[in-house]
Every structure is written in C-alpha cells, then in structure tokens.
Amino acid sequence: MNPVKTLLHQLKQYKRDTFLCIGLTALEVVMEILLPFITAIIIDRGLEAGNLSAVTRYGILMVAMAFLSLAFGALAGKFAASASAGFAANLREGIFHNVQTFSFSNIDKFSVPGLVTRMTTDITNVQNAFMMTIRVAVRSPLTLVFSFIMCLTISPKMSLLFLLAVIFLAVVLGIIMGTTIKVFHRVFRTYDDLNASVQENVSAIRVVKAFVREDYENEKFSRAAHTLYRLAVKAEGLLALNSPAMMIAVYFCIISISWLGAQFIVGGTLTSGDLTNLFSYVMSLFMNLMMLSMVVVMISMSTASVRRISEVLRETPDLTAPQHPVTQVPDGSIDFNHVTFSYQKSSDKNALSDIDLHIRSGETIGIIGGTGAGKSSLVNLICRLYDVTEGSVTVGGVDVRHYDTEVLRNQVSVVLQKNTLFSGTILENLRWGNPNATEEQCRAACQAACADEFISRFPEGYETRVERGGSNLSGGQRQRLCIARALLKEPKVLILDDSTSAVDTATDAKIRAAFAQSIPGTTKLIIAQRISSVAHADRILVLDNGRIHAFDTHEALLKTDSIYQEIYESQVKGGGDFDQPA
C-alpha cells in the first residue's frame, strides 16, 4: 500500500473537518478573486465616469465580500487545526497500538530511538504538512487557476507572461524538491542516531561516570549533532533558492505588464481599471505561488517522515491469533517436539536445533549452559514470545499456537533477565501480575519471593514509590519484586530466566523453599548460572550451542555429563559461589 494512503487511513473521525476546511477555503478563494474584479468596476464605472452611486453600491458589495472572505478563512483555519491535530493524535495512537501487538521479532526490526523519533519529530512534520496541504495546497492552486482565468478575460496576450513564469517556477521547484527529499531522508536517519546517543547516555549515566567516559560521550554526541547540522544546512540552503526564483518571476511579470499595459492603454485596448486589476491578480498569483513553494518545502521535509511512520503502521505481527483459540490451559506439562528455532527466518544459523524435551506438570526443571547456549530462546517459545521455525511446543498438551495469547501468557508467567519496574508504588507494580489482587495477596506473594523483608523496612511500606525503572532499588530487590509480581498471576508454569542472579545464595534458597510450599503444583523452569540454584531441581537440562547436551538429575549429571562436571568443579571445588563458603 502507498505510504500516504496508509497514513490517511488514520484520519478517521477527522475526515469531516478536513472536507469542511477544503470547502470553506474554496469559498474564501472565490471571494478574494472577485474583489479585484469589483475594484475594476468601481474605477471604470464609478470614479472615471463620476458616478458616486455606483462607487457606493459596489463599495458596500466589496465590504460584504471581504467580511465573507474573513469568516470563511477563520472557519477554515479552525477546521484545519482540528483536523491536523486530530490526525497527529490518531497517528500516535495507531503507532502505539500497533507496537503493542508486535512480537519480539517485530520489535527487533525497529530501534527504540527510531520509534521515539517516529512518534515525535516525524509525526509533527506530517501534522504541519497536512495542515499546509488542506489549507494552502487547496487555496493556492485554486487562486492560481482563478487568477489566470480572470487575467485571460482581461488580456489574453499578457496572460501568456504569467504562464511562462509559472512554468519556470514549476521546473525550479521540481528540481529543488527532488534534491531535498534525498537529503531529508538522511536527516531523519541522523535524528535516530542522535536520539540513540541521548538514550544510551542517560540510561547508563552511572556507568559513564564510573568509567569517566563523559568526554567520549560528549564527542560522540557532538559528531551526531554536527552531522545533523551539516545536513540541515544543506537542505535549507537548497530550499532557500525558492525565494530568488520567485522574485525573478514576480519582477519579470511586473515589468512586462507595466511596459505592455502602458502601450495597450495608449492604444485603447485596455482601461486603467483593467491594468489595476491585472496588477492585483499578478500579486495574488505570485503570493500564492510563494505559499505553494512553502508547501513544497513542508512536503519535502515530511516525505521521509511519511515513509518512516508507514513502516511501523504497515508492520504486521508475526504471531497470528488462531481462528478458534483454546481459552483454558489444562496443566503445566511442557513438550518440545523436535523444535528448531531461528531469530531470522532467512538465516542459516539456528538458536535452537532439534530440541526434543518433555516436562511433567509440577516438575522443577533447572536449565544451565554457557552464554549463547539457547537458554532464554528456549523459554521464550513456551509463552510464545516467538514462534518455532520447525516442530512444535505444547503446554498442557495443546500447541501454544492454538491458545489465545492472553490466556497462555496469564498461565505461563515469566520473570525475564532484565527486571523492569514502572513508575508508581510497590503495590501498583505488584498488581501488574493481577490487577484485582488484594493487599494480603500481594504480601503473600512478596513473602514467597523474600521481598517482604525489605519492603517492611521502608517507612511507607507497600506504598513506597518506585522511581522510573526501579532506580531507587537494588538489583536484588528489583528481582524479588518481579518474582512476586509473577507469582500473583497464580500460573501453571513459572519461568525464572536468571532471575535470582543478584540475590545471595541464602535468599535464593529461601525463595526455592517458599516455591515448594506456596506453588507445589506449578511447573517451574529455573535458568541459572550457579549450580546451587538448580541442584535441588527434579531434573536439570544442560544446553550447548542450541542443542540438548544432557537432561537428568543433579547426581546423575555429576557422573555422566562433562559440561555439568566442568561447571560444578569451577564453582564449588574452585572456591564456591561468591557469597557461599568454599
């Protein structure tokens, strides 16, 4: 679909305001075009004929038409503002809504700074261009056409001068627009780089200061800002050629009309009123050409923005909902049936290869392996954050692709590696897991996650405010709150993706013991780097390079699996965990 059509679909309820603006603008133009014609009548039939009653009569008509033009213009401006602002609001809502439907693979295609730029700078450019289009791009062409028609009725010979000037300007503006569009494409890509630099610097400001890298970050930002400056100057420099080209056309027409008009008046083929009329139409024609050139500038700037916004709006979720979704998860059993998975469908490199794995409901499974072994990729398939490339994943005996996604994710609770909390109180953050949870339920979940012990030390308890991203909490505190939030969903499957890495082994042991008491029937998958975190599990899965290397109990793996033996010896015999005696 054409990018412009994609965006215009978001106009929705503001189509009425758009068409009202266009209609009122057309009426405003008609009134303005007739005013010079009435002026010529006043000069020829009133002033030169000495007919005062004609001057009065046509003068009153001019005043009435001027007021009508003013009223039409004011109303058109009001509807233009309403339509453009509403259009921009719909675009932002459309992008945000579409992003919410994306799978992880869709999100991977767009950078966070790129999405921010699209929802701010790009949409503002489109909003301004849309307002200019429905006001000026309607008004100016109509004025040009009507003015040229009126000039033809007055003097067909001199009208050819206007036609030559318009053709000259159209060629110049076409060349300028074609060149600047390419430059503006680069400008908005540079905006993404600039936003990325700001975002990375602000979100990682503690790391920047800890490593004394302020000068490096300043230099990196300065490079991006200078590149943006250079491209913007180049684009604006090209667009500045509009004005000289316009002035050449205007002065050419004025001088030509003055010279030819004087000859025609002397020859008796043109009246003084007609010459005054011609000058009025010439100025109106070129003023509107000037306005039209501004529209060209706005369109040049917004073309890149239109394309970038339409990319997000046209992106379709990779994960499609089934026609008749299953709305209940029977139990927490999990089966991987010869699963192969790749993050990029066209890639030959698989994150997981031929995974054949069967987990009973209520089991506690430890998952261990080196960096890049495929641990997170494995669990992401269970709650259908991605779809398998080959094979199938079932939960409760049903293929995850047959479930209603919301139902599945409510029953498969995940605590991801990156612990994300939101601005608000601790209680509000916990209720992300269950919006209807009582405070008692929240306390019970926090006790199971060993979070209640530090929350109770806060003066405001569960009403303590969490800053953006949980910056006022330690890493271990954030992890425990995220675990509590997941427990509030009362899931059939609980996945902890390295979610206790920031807590000491004693607390880790307490959390595991609480799980055994509070959620005995829940299937628990625990990804960890520490042997002590998974040694208690019913069975332990060892992954290596996206393949199953071993799947057995702790005791059996110590005897039979070389990778597990190596990890065990490096952690336990080599000195123990960081917070546990050797």
N, C-alpha and C positions, 0 to 999 in steps of 0.2 A: 504494500500500500504506500502511496505517496506520503512523505513525511508531513506535508501541510495538511492533507486530509486526516491523517492520524491525530494531529493536534486539534483540528476543527471539530472532531467528534466530542471533544471535551467542552465545547461551547454550551451544549445542553440548554439549560433554562434561560440563558442569556441571548438566545437567538432573537427573541422578540425585541430586546433593547438594541441589538445590532441593526436589525432592519428598520426600526424606528429612527435610529441615528442616520442611516443612509437616506431614508425618505425625507427627513427634515433638512438634511444637508442639501439635498437636491432642490427643495423649495427655497432654501436660503440662497442658493446659486441663481435660481430664476429671478428672485427679487433683485439681487445685485446686478445681474446682466441687464435688466430693464431700466435701472436707474440712469445710466449714461444716455440711453435712448430717450428718456423723458427730459433729460438735461438738454439734449439737442433740440427737442421740440420747443422748450422754453426759450432757447436762444433764437431759433429761426422764426417761430410764430408769435413769440411774446416780445422779447427785447428788440429785435431788429424791426419788427412790424409795429412796435409801440403799443401793443395790446396788453394792458395791465391785467385785465380779467383772465386772459389766458395764462399769464405768469402765476396769478393767484391759484387758479384752478389746478394747473399741473404741479405747482409747488406743494399744494395740500396732498396731491396724489403721491408725490415723492416722499413726503414726510411719513405718510401711511405705509408706503412700501419699505421705507427704512426701518420703521418700527417692527413690521412683519419680519424683515430680514434678521433684525436683532433677536426677536422672540424665537424664530426658527433656529438660529445659531446657538442661543443659550440652551434650548431644549436638546439640540443635537449634541452639544458638549456634555450635558448631564447624562444622556443615554450612552455616549461613548465612554465616559468614565465608569459607569456602572457595568457596561459590557466587558471592557478591558480588565477591570479589577476582578470581576467575577470569573472571567476566562482564566486569569492567572491563578485564582484560588482553586478552580477546578483542575488545572494542570498540576498544582502541588498535591492536591488530594489524590489525583489519578496516579501520579508517580508513587506517592507514599503507599497507596493501597496496593499497587502492583508489586512494589518491593516486598510487601508483607506476604504475598503469595509465592515469592521466589523460593526455590530450593537452594541449598548451599551451592550447587553447581551454577545456578543462575547468578547468585550474588558474587561468585568468584570472577565473573566477567567484568564487573564494574568495581572500580576502587571507591573507597569511602569518600575521599576528597572529590572525585569525579561526580558522585551522586549529589554531594552538597552543592557543588558549582551548578549542576543542572537545576536544582530546586531553588537556587537563589539568583545568581547572575544571569543564567540562561533564561529563566522564566521572566525576569524583569525586562530583559531585552525583547522577548517576544511580546510581553504586555505593551511596552511602548510602541513597538512596531505595529501591533494590532490596532491600537488607538489611532496612530497616524494613518493607517490604511483605511479604516472605516470613516475617518473624518477627512483627512487631506487627500488621500488617494481616490476618494469619491468626489470631493469638492473640486480639486484641481483639474482633472480631466474634463468634468462637466463644464467648468468655467472656460477651459481652453476651447472646447468644441463650440459652446455658445458664443464666445467672444469671436471666434473665427467666422462663424456663420453671420454674426452681425457686421463684421468687417467686410464680408463678401457682399452683403446687401448695400453697404455704403460705397465701397470702391473695390471691385474685383481685381483690378490691376495691382493696387497696393497690398492686397491680401497675400499676393504671391511672396512678398517680402517676409511676412510672418511665417509662411510655410517653409521658406529656406532657412530661417533662423531656428525653427522648431526641429527640422531635420538635422541641422548642425549640432544642436544641443543633445538630441537623442543619440547621435553617434558618440559624442564625447562622454555622456553619462553611461552609455553601454560599456565603453572601454574601461572607464573608472570602476564601475560596479564589478565587472568580470575580474579585474585585478584585485580589488579589495576583498572580495569574498574569500579568495585563497589565503590572503593574509589573516583574515579574521578566524579562519579555521585553525591556524597556528596559534593565534592569540588565546583561544579558549582552551587549547591543549596546555598552554603555558599557565593558564589560570589553575588548572588541575595540579600542576607541579607546585605552584605557589601555595595552594591550599594544603597539599600533602606535606610540604615543609613546615607550615604552621602547625598542622595537626600533630605531626610526629614530635615536634619540639615541645609543644605544650603538654601532650600526654606523657612524654618521657622526660619532663623537666628535671626530675630528681636524678635520673641517670646522667643527663647532660651536665648538671652541676657537679655530680660526684666524680666525673671523669674530666672536669674542667674543659669542656668542649664548646663553650659559649662562642669563642671566636670562629670555630669551624662551622657551627650552625649559622652564625651571622653571615659568614661568607657564602654559605650555600643558599641562604635566603636572598642575599644581595644579588647573586647570579641569576636566580629565577626572576627577581623583581626587575633587574636590568634588561633581561631578555624580553619581559613583558613590555617594559618601557620602549625598547627599540622597535618592537613590532607595532605597538600602538602608534608611535610617532610615524612610522612608515605608512600605516593605514590612514591615519588622519591627514598626513601630508598629501596622499593621493586624493582623498576626499575634498581637500581644500581647493583643488583645481575646479570644483563645481562653480565657485563664485566668479573667478575670472572669465570662465566660458560664458556664464550667464550675463556678465556685464558687456562682453563683446557683442552678444546678440541684442541686448537692450539698446546700446548706443548705436549699433548699426541700424536698427529699426527707427529710432527716434530721428536720427539724422536723415535717413531716407524719406520718412514721412514728412518731415519739415520741408525738405527740398521739393519733393514731388507735390506735396499738398499745396505749397505756395503757387506752383505752376498751374495746378488744377483750379484753384480759386480764381486766379487771374483769367484763366481760360473759360470760367463759368461752369465747369463740370462738377464743382464741389463747393458746398457752402461752408461758412465759418463754423456753424453748429456741427456739421459732419466732421470737420477736421478736429474739433474739440472732442467729439465722440470717438474718433479714431485713436486719439492720444489716450483717452480713458481706457479704451479696450486694449490698447497696446500695453499699458502699465498693468492692467488687470491680468492680461495674458502672461506677461513675464513674471509678475509677482507669484502667480500660481505655478509657473514653471519652476521658480525658485523653491516654492513649497514642495513641489513634486520631487525636486532634487534631494530635499531633506528626507523624503520618504524613501528614496533610493538608498540614502545613507543608512537609514534605520533597517531597511530590508537587507542591505549588505551585512550589517552587524548581526542581524538576527538569523540569517540563513544557517550559519553554523550552529546557533542555539537550537533552531528548529530540528535539525538533524539529530543533535545530541539528545534532546528531550524525547523525540520519537523513538530513538533506540531503546529507551527504558520502557516507554509505553507499549511498544510492539513486542518486547521480550515476553515470551510465553513460558510459564512454569514447566520445568522438565518433568515434574511429578504430577501426573494427572489423576483426578479422582475417579474411582470406578463408577459405573452407571448404577449399580445396586450394591452399595457398600455394606460391609459387615459392621454392625454397631455394638458388638459386645466381644470382649476378649475373654475366652473361656478360662485360661490359666496362664501361668508364666513359663510354660515349656518353650524352648527355642531350638529351631533346627536350621542349620545351614546345609543346603543340598547342592554340593559341588559348585560353590559360588566363586565367580571371578568378577573382579571389580576394577575399573579404571576411572580416574577422575576426568579424563578427556577421552571421549569415545573414539576419536581418531588416533589415539596414542597406542603404541605397541607395548608400552610399559604398564604393567598391572600393579595396583596397590595390593590386591589380594589375588591369589591363584588357587583354584580348585580346593576351596575350604569346605570340608565335609565334617560337620560338627553337630552333635546332638546333646542338648542340655535338658534335664528333667525339671519340672516345676518345683520351686522351693530350694533348689541347689544353690550353693555359694561357689562361684567359679572365680578363681584368680587368673589374671591374664598378665603375662610378663614377656619381655623381649627387648631387644635393643631399639635405639632410636631409628624410626623408619621401618620398623618390622611390620606395621599394619594394625597396631592395637586400636587406635582411635577409628581407623577406617572400618574395622570390623564392627564396633559397637554402633557406629553411625548408621549402618544398614538396618539395625534392629528396629530403631524408631523411625526409619525411612526418611532420614535427612538426605540420603542419596538412594538411588535405585541401583540394583545389581546390574552388571553387564551381562553375565550369564548365570544360570542356576536360579535358585530361589531361597528366600529367607522366610520362615514361618514363625509366628508367635501364637501359642495356643492351638497349633495345628492348622492355622489359616495363613496363607501367603499375605505378607504385610501390604502388598499392593492391592489387596481386596478389602482392606479395612478403610473405614472413614478415618482420615488422617488425624483429626482431632481426638477421636476415640482412642486410637492407637497410642498417641503421644501422651494422653492422660493416664494410660495404663503402663507405659514404658517411660519411667522417669529417669532423666539423665542429668548428672552433675558434670559439666564439661570441664576441660582442663583450665580454661580461663574463667575465673569466678567473677561474674558480673552482678553487681548490685545497682539499684537505681536510687535516685534522689527521693528521700522520704523517710519515714520512720522505719525502725526494725520490723514492727508489726505489719506495716504496709508491704515491705519487701517479702516477708514470710507468706503473706496472702496471695502472692503471685502463684504459689502452689495450689491454693484453694481459696478463692475469693470469699467463701462463706465460712471459713474456719473461725471457730471461737478462740478467745484468748487462751482458754485452757488447752485446746488442741495445739495451738502454737507453742505453748510452754512444753507440752509433752513431746512434740517433735524436736524442740531445742534441747530437751534433756537427753533424748536418744542420740542427738548429734553432738552432745557435750558442749552446746553453745550457751545453755542456761547459766553456767557458772560464771562466764564473763559478762553476760547481759545483766545479771543481778548486781554486778559491781558498778554499773552505770547509774548515776543519780536519777535519771528518768526511766531506767529500765527498758521495757519494750517500746516506749515512746521516744527513745533516743533517736535523734536524727542521723541518718546515713547521708554523707556527702556524695556527690556525683562519683560513681564508680567505686564507692566504698573506700575513698582515700583516707578517711579518719579511722579505719580499722586495719588491723594487721592482716597478713596473708592467711594465717591460720584461722583467724576469726571469720574472715570472709568465706573461707572454705566450709567452716562448720555451719554458717548461716545458709549457705547454698544447699548443703546436705539436708538441713532441717526443712528448707523450702520444698525440696524434692519429696521428703517423707510425707508432707502434708497432702500430697496427691493420693496417698494410700495406693501405690502402684502394685501391679502384679510382677513387674520387672524393674529393678533398680540398678542403674549403671553408674559406677563411680569411676570416671576417667581421670586417674591420677589425682583424685580429689582430696587426698589426705597427705599430700607431699609436704605441706607447710606446717603440719602439726607434729608434735613429738610422738615417739612410739608408745608412750604410756597412754596418751589421749587416743591415739589410733586404736589401741587395744580396747579401751573403754567403749569407743564407737562401735567396734565389731561385736562386743558383748551385748551392747544395747540393741543392735540389729537382731541378734539371735532371739532376744526376748520380745521385742516390740513388733517385728515383722517376720515371724518364722516361716510363713507360707510364701513370702516374696522371693522370687529368683533374684540373686544378687551377683552382678558381674563387677569385679574389682580390678581395675587396671592399676598397676603399681610398679615402681622401680625397686622397692625394698622387698626382700624376701619375707621379712617379718609381717608385712601387710597381707601376704597371700598364703603363708604357710598353713594357716588354720583352715583354708578353703577345702570343700569336699573334693574338688579336682582343680588342677592348675593347667592352663593352656600356655604352651611356650610357642611363640611365633618367631619366625626368622625369615626376613625378606619376603613377607607377604604369604608365607606358607606355614602350615601346621608342622612344627618340629616334634612336638610331643604333647600328650594330653593324659595326665594321670595324677595320682595323689602326690603330696609333698615327699613322702617316704620313698615311693617308687621312683620318682624323678631323680632323687639324690643317688639312686643306684644305677639308673639306666640312661639318663639324658646328659650329654656333655655340656650343652649350653647352660642348663639349670645348675649343674655342678660348678661351672665356672663362676656364675653369678653368686652362688651361695658361698663359695670359698673367698671370693673377693670382698664380700660384705661381712660375713661372720668370722671366718678364720683370719681375715686381713685386718681385723680391728673392730668389727661390729658397726652397727648403724651409728650415725653421727651423734645421737643422743642416747645411746644404749651402751653399757659397758661391754668390752670385748669378752 
